[in-house]
Amino acid sequence: MIEHLKQKYLEEAHDLLLELEKTLLLLEENPADSEGVEVAFRVMHTLKGSSGMFGYQQVSELVHLLENGYDTIRTNKQAVPLSLLELSLESVDHIRLLLTEDTTNTPATEGAHRLLLKRAAELLYEMPAPEDERAMPAAPAGKSLRTWAIFFAPQQDMLKNGSNPLYLLEELAGFGGFRSFSCTGQLPPLTELDVQQCYLSWMLLLATEAPEGDIRDVFMFVEELCQLQLEPLGEGDLLADLKEEQLTALADKIALALDKESFAAYVRELKTTTAQVKPVVSPETAQETTAQLASGVKEKSVTSIRVASDKLDDLMNLVSELVANQERLSLLAELSMMPELAGVAEEIEKITRQLRDKTFDICLVPIGSLLTRFKRLVRDLSQELGKNIAFEAEGMDTELDKNVIDSLSDCLVHILRNCIDHGLEAEAERIAKGKNPQGTILLKAFNSGTNVVIEIKDDGRGISSEKVRNKAVEKGLIRPDQVLTEKESLELILMPGFSTAQSITSVSGRGVGLDVVKKKIKELRGEVSIASKVGQGATITIALPLTISIIDGLLVRVADTDYVLPLSFVEKSYSVTPADLLNTKNNQLILDGEPVIYFNLAEAFSAGSLSNNAFGVVIHTGTMRMALLVDEIIGEYQAVLKPLGKFYQEQDFLSGGSLMGDGTVALVLDPQKLIQEITKNRTIDI
Amino acid sequence: MSKVAEQTINSFLSFKLDRETFGVNVNKVIEILEVPHITKIPKSPAFMRGVINLRGTVLPVVDARLKFGLKEIADSVNTCIIVFNIQVAKEQVMVGALVDAVQEVFDMDESQLMPPPSIGGKFRTDFIRGMARNEDDFVMMLDVDKIFASEEIINLQQEVEAVKA
C-alpha cells in the first residue's frame, strides 16, 4: 500500500518538477511576471509537503529554502533575480536525481546537496525580507488585526485522502482568536454512519494579523477536496465584541444547516451586529476578490487522470475486436433482409466508429509535451558553449502515439545537441560571416499522409558533403572510388563509427553518433534524412508512421492471402492479362503508354502463379514508381494496424496485420520497405 | 500468473505429435482452439505457419511438427492449436502451436518426473524437462519457454530417442 502511494508520489513529483521547470524557463524570459512567481511558489509548496510526507527530507529541505525565496518575491512584487532562477533550475535537476532511489546516498550527491543548500541560504540572506502588508492589495496598509469568517465544507471522502480536518482547524486556531461552529445536520443515524466519511462542515471565526494568503495556505492541500470561502468581517478583533448569547444562538443555527447561502446569511447577520462597532470592508472589494477566486478555481477544474498505458492497450484491443465484430454484424444484417436488424446494425456502426476514434485519440500525445525538456537543453547548452541561440517550435500540437513519443525524445535531444555544438557558430563567427548574431533552431512537426514528419532545422554552418565523404573514406566506411549522390554522402554521417567533430567536447562527439538515432527511428519504422547547404544550415527530417493508426488502404488478394496497400501510395490500378506480360523487357509493362517496372507479388511471396485476370496496382514512394501484380482487387478498406509481434520481426516489409470482418487477418504492406526488399536481391540485367 | 501458482499447479496437458505423446504444465497453456483460417506470412520459415486473430490480437502460430523436424501432414479434424503463454527474454509472449491432437489433463507430482538421462553431450536435451509415466504411456515433458525462444528447427526425434535410451 505504502509502495503504491509512494509510486503515486513519485509520478506526481515528476509532473510538478516538469511544471516548475516550464514556469522557471518562462520566468527567465519575463522575470517580473507575478503570475509565474505565484505558480512557482504553489508548485514548490505542494512538492515540499508531499516530499516530507514520503520521507524525502532532502527534497523538502531544499524546496523549503527556495520556496521562501519565491514567497519573498511574491509578497514584495519584485522581479525574480536571475541567480535565483539559475539555482532553482539546478535544484530541479538535483531533485530529479534525489528521486531516483539508488543515487540518493552517494557522497557525490550528498556534496552537491549541501552546496545547493548553502547557495540557497546565501541567496535568501541577500534578499529583502518579506513585507506582509503589501501582500494584500485589498487590505489597508499596516499590520492590523482583522476578523474573518470562514466557510469550510470538506467533501465526504476527504478522510480517505489522508487529510484530517481537525489538524487544519488546529493550525488555524494557532493564528489568533478562534471560534468554530460545526454543522452536524448531515450526520446520518449511527447505524448508517460510515466512519471513513466526513459528514461535518464548519463555520469558523478567526481574528488574526495573518494575511489572507496565509489563511488560504492552511487549506492548500485540500483545496480540491472541499468548499472554502473566506469573508472578512471587519477590522479588529470582533470576537471580543460579540456577546456569548449571540454566539450560542449562531452555533445552534449552524448546527442544523450550513451551506454557501446560509453562510452568507450568517456573515450578513454578524456584520450587522458588529457594524455599529466597526466599519465594514466595502462590498465591492469583497465581491471582486471572490470573483477573482472563483475564476481561479474554474481554471483549475480542467482535470485529467492518470491511466496505466497497459490499460489503454487493453482498451485498444477490445475496441479493434469490437470494430471487427461490428463489420461482421453489418454484413449479416445486410444478408438477413430484416429492416429492424439493419437499423440496429447501422446504429452500432455509428457508435463503434465514435468509440474507435475516441480511443485512438486517448492514446495520442502531442509532441509539445517534450518541449520543456528541449527548451531547457538549448538554454543550458547555449550558455555552456557561450552561443546565442533562439529555439523555435512549430506544430507542437501534432500528435503521436505515447510509446513513439517516449523513444523519440532521446533522438531529438541527440540531434539538438549536434545542432548546438557542431551546427551553429559562435556569435563572433556569425557576425564575421554577416549572419544574424543569434542562431536559430527550428523544431517543426506536421502530418503528411500517414506519416508524422519532424524537422530540426538550424541556420548554422551546414554540412559539407565533400568533407563528409573524405572523412568516410578516411574511416574506411566507403571506398575512395565509390560514386555517391550528394544526399547519399550527407547521410553517411548516420553510419556507425562516424563523427565529424574536430575535437571532442563535453556536449557531443563521444563516438556514439547519429547512427544511434537512425537505429532508433528505424525501430519505430521511420526514416531519417538530411539536407544541407554549406554556410546556410542543415535540416534533419524524421518521418514516422503513426503506429496506432487506421490506415486507409486498398485491399488486394494474392493467392489466398489478403493484403492492405496504404492508399497514400497507390496511384492507379490496371487490368493485366498474361498476354500483357508475354513480351516484356527488363520487367517493364507499358501502362497508359508509359513503361512501368512491374513486380509479381505472387512470385515474390512464393504463392504460386498469377491468375489470368490479374491486376497491376501502380504505387509511388517518392523515389520509385512501380506496378505490383496481384490476383484480385477487393476494394477500399480501413485497416486497424496490429503488430505481428516478436516472431515476425524479420518481415519488415509488413507494417503489421489487420483484423478482417470475417475474423481472419490481412497483412498490411509497407511499400517503401517492400521495394527495398525487392530491389535488394536483384541484379540488373543489361 | 504468480510464481506461487507455477509451483503448486501439478496438472499437465498431454498432446500427440506423430507417434509420441508430449506434456506441458497447464500453467503455460491459455486455451485450445480449433484451427481457423491461418494467414501465411511470406518469406518466413516453413514452421511458422502464419498468424490468426485471437480475440483482437494477432497470434503467431508455429507448426509443431515442422518445428520439431517431423514430416508435414494435412490438418485433420483432430488438429488443433494450443495457445501458450511463454517467456522470451523476460517478456511474456503468446504463441499458438499446431499439434496433431490434444489428449487429456492429468495430475502428477512434479517429483515423479524422471529427469532426462545425461548422455554424454551427444544430443541436446534442453528442450525436454523429463519423462513421466501416465498409465501405460510415456509422456515427454517439454520446456515450452526454451522451445519457442529458439528460432531454429529442433530435431526432437533425436532428443526423444536420446531420452528413451
Interface residues (C-beta under 8 A of the other chain):
Chain A: N317 L318 S320 E321 A324 D560 T561 D562 A604 F605 S606 A607 K642 P643 L644 G645 K646 F647 Y648 E650 Q651 F653 L654 G656 G657 L659 M660 G663 T664 V665 A666 L667 E677
Chain B: P36 H37 T39 K40 I41 P42 K43 S44 M48 V51 I52 N53 R55 G56 T57 V58 P60 V62 V88 E91 V93 V95
